[in-house]
């Protein structure tokens, strides 16, 4: 079977209200204790493949459950088998019970490639679940408010989350229901399962690695609406896991960076299929919300990507000049705390809207009259290419703002080609992408210096170290602008992988 659900973390100040809302006015909610043991190989073959195998005591009965990741953040493969046995004694695992199911096939594939396929309990959960079925938005759903803990040896982590599972109806109804709960109680979406969190605890890790962009496979015969949906799904696979990790409050700099990359790619995808230009690149609500969150996270990115390397470079420059100065740090920006930004109502609305944008539509099923996808996208790529080429030719006369705009246009063009490379020949696209990547990197270094100059000029006080830093940065900016010449020339001579319309 396929499980369609969303999971939300519940802030401490909302837990009593959420419990009361799940129980309902008549107190119709059911309370159940769920005690589960999660099994995996020593090298965590199942967890690494997005598979979870548990044996759970549900009151007086035992249930063996196998889950595997599905095609999107809302869907998972699931197979449950009730096991005979006494309440006090857990029955042994029986993997044969999952044979003949999609989840069972995934399990067999993973174990066949494991160095040591022996399974053992890696961690346990002990949950008090308050649940109730509700009819809303033309669908039937189960609300499950879970409180308890996950434990791996002596390590314990508390759990408090609300699961909303679609039992009957459409995924759109599930999203509509979720929006209400988020709005009323300040919940935040969490794509991490209990199995993922338990596995991290058992391994002694604070978080999983940041999620990078995933490849998209488009075909020339796809309707444009279906192609857009595939690209947005790929964007969601990068944005949602990183957003969940940042919202948790325990994250690395790379999670913020990859989240911002995902948001930028999302905006490029929207512009590509909507035919947007620079002036209307935030015309859709999803694009505008993505841009707003991207900017909010900018200060955190600048401190991580610019601040630490810059201070080291300034220390070297000061030492080489023989000066007795302390290298200044990059002044703090005005951006919001990343975790707080992701838990905000605006960010949560964005994430749910992103999920909504990946759902199938009637238009995707009735698009026989669509023009050629390849021809349609080639027209838009050509327009963006010409924009970049005009800026490249005028580069020497561009100010900092125009050069930053050029960098954004290069990024947008690069991401669009990554989305569509299967349509235009991978080798041709790869050559063009190398040119774009080189230009993007050089413009990025130039932009980072410009960001630092602006930050230091806004510093509330000035001293000799700050004056030295500004002078060094201005000289550095000129050197980097000159160093862009080979990449600019490379783009001017680059052969486009698509046929010019």
C-alpha positions in Angstrom: 0.0 0.0 0.0 0.9 3.7 -0.3 0.9 6.0 2.7 0.2 9.6 2.0 0.8 11.9 5.0 2.5 15.0 6.3 4.4 15.4 9.6 4.7 18.6 11.6 6.7 19.5 14.7 4.7 21.1 17.5 6.2 24.0 19.5 6.0 23.7 23.2 3.5 26.6 23.6 1.0 24.9 21.2 1.0 21.3 22.5 -1.9 21.7 24.9 -4.0 23.3 22.2 -3.0 20.7 19.6 -3.9 17.8 22.0 -7.3 19.4 22.7 -8.0 19.9 19.0 -7.0 16.3 18.1 -9.2 14.9 20.9 -12.2 16.9 19.6 -15.0 18.6 21.5 -16.5 15.3 22.5 -13.2 13.8 23.5 -13.5 11.2 20.7 -9.8 10.8 20.3 -8.2 7.5 21.1 -5.1 7.1 23.1 -2.6 4.2 22.4 0.9 3.4 23.5 3.2 2.4 20.7 6.5 0.8 21.4 8.7 0.0 18.4 12.1 -1.5 17.7 13.7 -0.5 14.4 16.1 -2.9 12.7 18.9 -2.4 10.3 22.3 -3.8 9.3 25.5 -2.8 11.0 26.4 -0.5 8.1 22.8 0.9 8.0 22.0 -0.4 4.6 18.3 0.2 5.1 18.5 3.8 6.4 20.9 4.7 3.6 18.4 3.5 1.1 15.4 5.3 2.7 13.9 2.0 4.1 12.7 1.4 7.6 11.8 -1.9 9.2 10.1 -2.0 12.6 8.4 -4.4 15.0 5.8 -2.4 17.0 3.7 -3.3 20.0 0.3 -1.6 19.6 -1.5 -2.3 22.9 -1.9 -6.1 23.1 -0.8 -6.8 19.5 2.4 -6.8 17.5 2.7 -5.3 14.0 5.7 -5.7 11.6 5.9 -2.7 9.3 8.1 -2.0 6.3 8.3 1.5 4.8 10.2 2.9 1.9 10.5 6.4 0.4 8.0 7.2 -2.3 8.1 9.5 -5.3 7.6 12.7 -3.3 7.6 14.2 0.2 4.0 13.1 0.9 4.2 9.5 -0.2 5.8 6.4 1.2 5.5 2.7 0.4 4.2 0.8 3.4 3.3 -2.8 4.2 1.9 -3.9 7.6 1.6 -7.4 8.9 0.0 -8.3 12.2 2.1 -10.8 14.1 0.9 -13.5 16.6 2.5 -13.5 20.0 2.1 -12.5 23.6 2.1 -8.8 24.6 5.2 -9.3 26.7 7.3 -11.2 24.2 8.1 -9.8 20.7 7.9 -12.2 17.8 11.0 -12.7 15.6 11.3 -10.7 12.4 10.0 -12.5 9.3 11.1 -10.8 6.1 9.2 -13.3 3.9 5.9 -11.6 5.0 6.7 -8.6 2.8 7.4 -10.7 -0.3 5.4 -9.7 -3.4 4.9 -6.1 -2.3 6.7 -3.0 -3.7 8.2 -2.3 -0.3 9.3 -5.9 0.0 11.0 -5.7 -3.4 12.9 -2.6 -2.3 14.0 -4.4 0.9 15.2 -7.4 -1.0 17.2 -5.2 -3.4 18.9 -3.3 -0.5 19.8 -6.4 1.4 21.1 -8.2 -1.7 23.7 -5.4 -2.0 24.6 -5.2 1.7 28.1 -6.3 2.8 26.5 -7.9 5.9 22.7 -8.4 5.5 22.2 -9.4 9.2 19.5 -7.3 10.9 19.6 -6.1 14.5 17.7 -3.6 16.6 19.4 -0.2 16.3 17.0 2.0 18.3 13.6 2.1 19.9 10.7 4.5 20.2 8.1 4.8 22.9 5.1 6.9 21.9 1.8 8.0 23.4 -0.5 8.5 20.4 -3.7 10.5 20.5 -5.6 10.0 17.3 -8.9 10.8 15.6 -10.4 10.4 12.2 -11.9 13.5 10.7 -13.9 14.4 7.5 -12.7 17.6 6.0 -12.2 19.2 2.6 -14.1 16.3 1.0 -11.7 13.7 2.4 -11.1 11.4 5.4 -7.9 11.9 7.4 -6.4 10.6 10.5 -4.9 13.1 13.0 -2.2 11.5 15.2 -0.6 13.6 17.9 2.6 11.7 19.0 4.5 12.5 22.2 7.3 10.3 23.6 10.9 9.5 22.9 13.4 7.7 20.7 16.2 5.9 22.4 19.5 4.4 21.2 21.4 2.8 24.1 21.7 5.6 26.7 20.9 8.4 24.2 17.4 9.7 24.4 15.6 12.3 22.3 12.1 13.6 22.9 9.4 13.5 20.2 6.4 15.7 19.8 4.7 15.8 16.4 1.5 15.8 14.5 0.9 13.4 11.7 -1.9 14.0 9.2 -2.6 11.0 7.1 -4.9 10.9 4.0 -7.2 7.9 4.3 -9.6 8.7 1.5 -9.6 11.7 -0.9 -7.1 13.7 -2.8 -3.6 15.0 -1.7 -4.9 18.5 -2.3 -7.3 18.0 0.5 -4.5 16.9 2.8 -2.6 20.1 2.0 -5.7 22.2 2.7 -6.1 20.5 6.0 -2.4 21.0 6.8 -2.6 24.7 6.1 -5.3 25.1 8.7 -3.3 23.3 11.4 -0.1 25.3 10.6 -2.0 28.6 10.6 -3.8 27.9 13.9 -1.0 26.3 15.9 2.3 27.5 14.4 3.4 24.0 13.4 6.3 23.5 11.0 6.7 20.8 8.3 9.2 18.1 9.0 10.1 15.6 6.2 12.3 13.6 8.6 10.6 10.3 9.8 11.0 8.8 13.3 13.2 6.2 11.6 15.6 8.9 10.2 15.8 10.7 13.6 16.4 7.4 15.4 19.1 6.4 13.0 20.9 9.7 13.5 20.7 9.2 17.3 22.0 5.7 17.1 24.9 6.8 14.9 25.7 9.8 17.1 25.2 12.3 14.3 23.5 15.7 14.7 22.0 15.7 11.3 22.1 14.1 7.8 24.2 15.7 5.1 22.6 18.6 3.3 20.5 17.6 0.3 21.9 18.7 -3.1 20.1 19.1 -6.4 18.8 15.9 -8.0 18.7 15.3 -11.7 15.6 15.7 -13.8 14.7 13.5 -16.8 12.6 15.2 -19.4 11.6 13.7 -22.7 10.7 15.6 -25.9 7.2 14.1 -26.0 6.2 15.3 -22.5 3.5 18.0 -22.2 4.9 21.2 -20.9 2.7 21.0 -17.8 4.0 17.5 -17.0 7.6 18.6 -17.6 7.1 21.6 -15.3 5.8 19.3 -12.6 8.8 17.0 -12.9 11.2 19.9 -12.5 9.3 21.3 -9.5 9.3 17.9 -7.9 13.1 17.8 -8.3 13.3 21.3 -6.7 11.1 20.1 -3.8 13.5 17.2 -3.2 16.3 19.7 -2.5 14.3 22.4 -0.7 12.1 20.4 1.7 14.8 18.2 3.5 17.1 21.2 4.0 14.2 23.3 5.2 13.2 20.7 7.7 16.8 20.4 9.1 17.2 24.2 9.4 13.8 24.5 11.1 14.9 22.0 13.6 17.5 24.4 14.9 20.3 21.8 14.5 21.9 22.3 11.1 25.2 23.1 9.3 26.1 26.0 7.1 25.8 23.7 4.1 22.1 23.1 4.9 21.4 26.9 4.6 23.5 27.1 1.4 21.8 24.2 -0.3 18.4 25.5 0.8 19.2 28.8 -0.9 20.4 27.0 -4.0 17.2 25.0 -4.0 15.1 28.2 -3.8 17.1 29.8 -6.6 16.6 26.7 -8.8 12.9 26.8 -7.9 12.6 30.4 -9.1 14.6 29.5 -12.3 12.1 26.6 -12.9 9.1 28.8 -12.5 10.5 31.5 -14.8 11.5 28.9 -17.4 8.0 27.4 -17.8 6.1 30.7 -17.2 8.3 32.6 -19.7 9.1 35.2 -17.1 11.6 38.0 -17.6 13.7 39.9 -15.0 10.9 42.4 -14.5 8.3 39.8 -13.6 10.5 37.0 -12.2 8.6 37.3 -8.9 5.1 37.6 -10.5 3.8 34.3 -9.2 3.1 33.9 -5.4 5.5 30.9 -5.2 8.3 32.8 -6.9 7.8 35.8 -4.7 7.7 33.8 -1.5 10.9 31.9 -2.6 12.7 35.1 -3.2 11.6 36.5 0.1 12.9 33.5 2.1 16.1 33.5 -0.1 16.8 37.1 1.0 16.0 36.3 4.7 18.7 33.6 4.7 21.2 35.8 3.0 23.0 37.1 6.1 23.6 33.6 7.4 25.1 32.6 4.1 27.3 35.6 3.9 28.8 35.0 7.3 29.5 31.4 6.4 30.7 31.7 2.8 32.3 35.2 3.0 33.1 36.0 6.6 35.4 33.2 7.7 37.5 33.0 4.4 37.7 36.7 4.2 39.1 37.1 7.7 41.8 34.6 6.9 42.7 36.4 3.7 42.9 39.7 5.6 45.1 38.2 8.2 47.5 37.1 5.5 47.4 40.5 3.8 48.0 42.4 7.1 50.9 40.1 7.9 52.5 40.5 4.5 52.2 44.3 4.9 54.0 44.1 8.3 51.2 45.9 10.1 50.2 45.3 13.8 46.5 45.2 13.1 43.8 42.7 14.0 41.8 41.6 11.0 38.2 42.8 11.2 35.3 40.4 11.0 32.6 40.8 8.5 29.8 42.9 10.2 26.7 41.0 11.0 23.9 41.4 8.5 20.3 42.0 9.3 18.8 38.7 8.2 16.6 36.6 10.5 17.8 33.6 12.5 17.5 30.7 9.9 15.5 28.4 12.2 13.1 31.1 13.1 12.8 32.1 9.4 11.9 28.6 8.4 9.3 28.2 11.2 7.5 31.4 10.2 4.0 31.3 8.8 5.3 32.7 5.4 8.0 30.0 5.0 5.6 27.2 6.0 3.0 28.5 3.5 5.8 28.5 0.8 6.7 24.9 1.5 3.1 23.7 1.4 2.5 25.7 -1.8 5.6 24.0 -3.3 4.1 20.6 -2.5 0.8 21.7 -4.0 2.6 22.7 -7.2 3.9 19.2 -7.7 0.5 17.5 -7.7 -0.9 16.3 -11.0 -3.5 18.5 -12.7 -6.1 18.0 -15.3 -4.1 20.2 -17.6 -1.2 17.7 -17.4 -3.6 14.9 -18.5 -5.1 16.9 -21.5 -2.2 18.5 -23.2 -2.2 16.8 -26.6 -2.3 20.2 -28.4 0.8 21.5 -26.6 3.6 22.7 -28.8 6.9 20.8 -28.9 8.5 21.0 -25.4 12.0 21.2 -26.9 11.0 24.1 -29.2 9.1 25.9 -26.5 12.0 25.8 -24.0 14.6 26.6 -26.7 12.9 29.9 -27.4 13.1 30.9 -23.7 16.7 29.7 -23.3 17.7 31.7 -26.4 16.2 34.8 -24.9 18.1 34.3 -21.7 21.3 33.5 -23.6 21.1 36.8 -25.5 20.5 38.8 -22.3 23.7 37.3 -20.8 25.6 37.9 -24.0 24.7 41.6 -24.1 25.9 42.0 -20.5 29.1 40.1 -21.3 29.9 42.4 -24.1 29.3 45.5 -21.9 30.9 44.0 -18.8 33.6 46.7 -18.5 31.0 49.4 -18.3 28.7 47.6 -15.8 28.4 48.8 -12.2 28.3 46.5 -9.2 24.6 46.1 -9.4 24.6 45.3 -13.1 27.3 42.8 -12.6 25.4 41.1 -9.8 22.3 41.0 -12.1 24.5 39.3 -14.7 25.6 36.7 -12.2 21.9 36.0 -11.4 21.1 35.6 -15.1 24.0 33.2 -15.5 22.8 31.1 -12.6 19.2 31.1 -14.0 20.5 30.0 -17.4 22.7 27.3 -15.9 19.9 25.8 -13.8 17.5 25.9 -16.7 20.0 23.9 -18.8 20.5 21.4 -16.0 16.7 20.9 -15.9 16.5 20.4 -19.7 19.8 18.8 -20.7 18.1 15.6 -21.8 16.3 17.5 -24.5 19.3 19.0 -26.2 22.1 16.3 -26.1 24.1 15.8 -22.9 27.5 16.3 -24.4 26.6 19.6 -26.0 24.9 20.8 -22.8 27.9 19.7 -20.7 30.3 21.8 -22.8 28.0 24.8 -22.5 27.5 24.2 -18.8 31.2 24.2 -18.2 31.4 27.7 -19.7 28.5 28.9 -17.6 29.9 27.4 -14.4 33.3 29.0 -14.9 31.7 32.4 -15.5 29.4 31.9 -12.5 32.3 31.1 -10.2 34.3 34.2 -11.3 31.3 36.5 -11.0 30.5 34.9 -7.6 34.0 35.7 -6.2 33.6 39.3 -7.5 30.1 39.6 -6.0 31.3 38.3 -2.6 34.0 41.0 -2.5 31.3 43.6 -3.3 29.1 42.3 -0.5 32.0 42.6 1.9 32.8 46.2 0.8 29.2 47.2 1.4 29.2 45.6 4.8 32.4 47.3 6.0 31.3 50.7 4.7 28.1 50.3 6.8 30.1 49.5 9.9 29.2 51.9 12.8 32.8 52.8 13.5 36.0 53.1 11.5 39.6 52.3 12.5 42.9 51.5 10.9 42.1 47.8 10.4 38.8 48.6 8.8 40.4 51.2 6.5 43.0 48.6 5.5 40.3 46.0 4.8 38.4 48.4 2.6 41.5 49.4 0.6 42.5 45.7 0.2 38.9 44.8 -0.9 38.7 47.5 -3.5 42.0 46.4 -5.0 40.8 42.8 -4.8 37.6 43.7 -6.6 39.5 45.3 -9.5 41.8 42.2 -9.8 38.8 39.8 -9.8 37.0 41.9 -12.4 40.1 41.6 -14.7 40.3 37.9 -14.0 36.8 37.5 -15.4 38.0 38.2 -18.9 38.7 34.5 -20.0 35.3 33.4 -18.8 33.6 36.3 -20.5 35.3 35.5 -23.7 34.5 31.8 -23.3 30.8 32.6 -23.0 30.9 35.0 -26.0 32.3 32.2 -28.2 30.2 29.3 -26.6 28.0 27.3 -29.0 24.5 26.9 -27.8 23.3 23.3 -27.5 19.8 24.1 -28.7 18.8 25.1 -32.2 18.2 28.8 -32.4 14.6 29.6 -33.2 
